[in-house]
Amino acid sequence: MAEYTRLWNCLALIRLRNPPVNSISTAVLHGIKAGLQKALTDHTVKAIVICGADGKFSAGVQVCDSSVFYNAQCSP
Ligand SMILES: CCC/C=C/C(=O)SCCNC(=O)CCNC(=O)[C@H](O)C(C)(C)COP(=O)([O-])OP(=O)([O-])OC[C@H]1O[C@@H](n2cnc3c(N)ncnc32)[C@H](O)[C@@H]1OP(=O)([O-])[O-]
C-alpha cells in the first residue's frame, strides 16, 4: 500500500509500505496514484515527497506480480 499524509506548510507525503522492501505491486501502484490525485486536488500542496517505510525506499517492481507491468504501461 501507499499512505498519503498532508504534512506541514505546502508538503504532502506518500509513503510506500510493502514489506520487506517496499516493492511496487499493483496495490502500491494504485496507492501512489490515489495519493497523487489527493495531492493534485489540494491546491495548497506545492511539493510531494515519496519515501519508503522502515528506512528503505523501494526495491522497484515486485517480482512475481506481472500485472504491475500492464498497469504501469496502460493506466492513464
Ligand atoms: C514497468 C516497470 C519497470 C520496473 C523496473 C524496475 O523496477 S528495475 C528494479 C528491479 N529491482 C531490483 O533490481 C532490486 C532487486 N533486489 C535487491 O537488489 C535486493 O533484494 C535489495 C537490495 C532490495 C535488498 O537486499 P537485502 O540483502 O537487504 O535483502 P534480500 O535480497 O535478502 O531480500 C529481502 C527480501 O525481499 C525480497 N525482495 C527483494 N526485492 C524484491 C522485489 N523487487 N520484489 C519482491 N520481493 C523482493 C526478497 O525476495 C527477500 O524476501 P524473503 O526471501 O525474505 O521472503
The ligand as a MOL file (V3000), in Angstrom:
LIG
                    3D

  0  0  0     0  0            999 V3000
M  V30 BEGIN CTAB
M  V30 COUNTS 55 57 0 0 0
M  V30 BEGIN ATOM
M  V30 1 C 7.4660 -1.2610 -15.9410 0
M  V30 2 C 8.2050 -1.3330 -14.6150 0
M  V30 3 C 9.7260 -1.3760 -14.7650 0
M  V30 4 C 10.3370 -1.5410 -13.4740 0
M  V30 5 C 11.7000 -1.6630 -13.3510 0
M  V30 6 C 12.3430 -1.8990 -12.0230 0
M  V30 7 O 11.6960 -1.9360 -11.0010 0
M  V30 8 S 14.0200 -2.1010 -12.0410 0
M  V30 9 C 14.4600 -2.5450 -10.3180 0
M  V30 10 C 14.2990 -4.0230 -10.0430 0
M  V30 11 N 14.6760 -4.2990 -8.6520 0
M  V30 12 C 15.9010 -4.7360 -8.3300 0
M  V30 13 O 16.7640 -4.9480 -9.1540 0
M  V30 14 C 16.1720 -4.9570 -6.8380 0
M  V30 15 C 16.4490 -6.4240 -6.5380 0
M  V30 16 N 16.6550 -6.6470 -5.1260 0
M  V30 17 C 17.8120 -6.3250 -4.4740 0
M  V30 18 O 18.7540 -5.8010 -5.0600 0
M  V30 19 C 17.9190 -6.6860 -3.0140 0
M  V30 20 O 16.9310 -7.6580 -2.6910 0
M  V30 21 C 17.7800 -5.4580 -2.0770 0
M  V30 22 C 19.0000 -4.5370 -2.2180 0
M  V30 23 C 16.4940 -4.6550 -2.3750 0
M  V30 24 C 17.7000 -5.9470 -0.5920 0
M  V30 25 O 18.8180 -6.7690 -0.3270 0
M  V30 26 P 18.9830 -7.4480 1.0920 0
M  V30 27 O 20.2630 -8.2130 1.0480 0
M  V30 28 O 18.7830 -6.4150 2.1580 0 CHG=-1
M  V30 29 O 17.7340 -8.4650 1.2180 0
M  V30 30 P 17.3520 -9.7430 0.2830 0
M  V30 31 O 17.9640 -9.6790 -1.1030 0
M  V30 32 O 17.6000 -10.9870 1.0940 0 CHG=-1
M  V30 33 O 15.7650 -9.5250 0.0960 0
M  V30 34 C 14.8990 -9.4640 1.2390 0
M  V30 35 C 13.5320 -9.9430 0.8430 0
M  V30 36 O 12.9940 -9.0140 -0.1130 0
M  V30 37 C 12.5400 -9.7390 -1.2580 0
M  V30 38 N 12.6620 -8.8770 -2.4320 0
M  V30 39 C 13.7470 -8.1890 -2.8530 0
M  V30 40 N 13.4710 -7.4850 -3.9800 0
M  V30 41 C 12.1730 -7.7470 -4.2540 0
M  V30 42 C 11.2850 -7.3280 -5.2790 0
M  V30 43 N 11.6710 -6.4780 -6.2680 0
M  V30 44 N 10.0340 -7.7730 -5.2680 0
M  V30 45 C 9.6070 -8.6200 -4.2860 0
M  V30 46 N 10.4020 -9.0660 -3.2860 0
M  V30 47 C 11.6610 -8.6280 -3.2850 0
M  V30 48 C 13.4380 -10.9670 -1.2990 0
M  V30 49 O 12.8570 -11.9770 -2.0780 0
M  V30 50 C 13.5160 -11.3090 0.1810 0
M  V30 51 O 12.3220 -11.9710 0.5630 0
M  V30 52 P 12.3410 -13.2200 1.5840 0
M  V30 53 O 13.2340 -14.2410 0.9520 0
M  V30 54 O 12.8760 -12.6470 2.8600 0 CHG=-1
M  V30 55 O 10.8810 -13.6560 1.6560 0 CHG=-1
M  V30 END ATOM
M  V30 BEGIN BOND
M  V30 1 1 1 2
M  V30 2 1 2 3
M  V30 3 1 3 4
M  V30 4 2 4 5
M  V30 5 1 5 6
M  V30 6 2 6 7
M  V30 7 1 6 8
M  V30 8 1 8 9
M  V30 9 1 9 10
M  V30 10 1 10 11
M  V30 11 1 11 12
M  V30 12 2 12 13
M  V30 13 1 12 14
M  V30 14 1 14 15
M  V30 15 1 15 16
M  V30 16 1 16 17
M  V30 17 2 17 18
M  V30 18 1 17 19
M  V30 19 1 19 20
M  V30 20 1 19 21
M  V30 21 1 21 22
M  V30 22 1 21 23
M  V30 23 1 21 24
M  V30 24 1 24 25
M  V30 25 1 25 26
M  V30 26 2 26 27
M  V30 27 1 26 28
M  V30 28 1 26 29
M  V30 29 1 29 30
M  V30 30 2 30 31
M  V30 31 1 30 32
M  V30 32 1 30 33
M  V30 33 1 33 34
M  V30 34 1 34 35
M  V30 35 1 35 36
M  V30 36 1 35 50
M  V30 37 1 36 37
M  V30 38 1 37 38
M  V30 39 1 37 48
M  V30 40 1 38 39
M  V30 41 1 38 47
M  V30 42 2 39 40
M  V30 43 1 40 41
M  V30 44 1 41 42
M  V30 45 2 41 47
M  V30 46 1 42 43
M  V30 47 2 42 44
M  V30 48 1 44 45
M  V30 49 2 45 46
M  V30 50 1 46 47
M  V30 51 1 48 49
M  V30 52 1 48 50
M  V30 53 1 50 51
M  V30 54 1 51 52
M  V30 55 2 52 53
M  V30 56 1 52 54
M  V30 57 1 52 55
M  V30 END BOND
M  V30 END CTAB
M  END
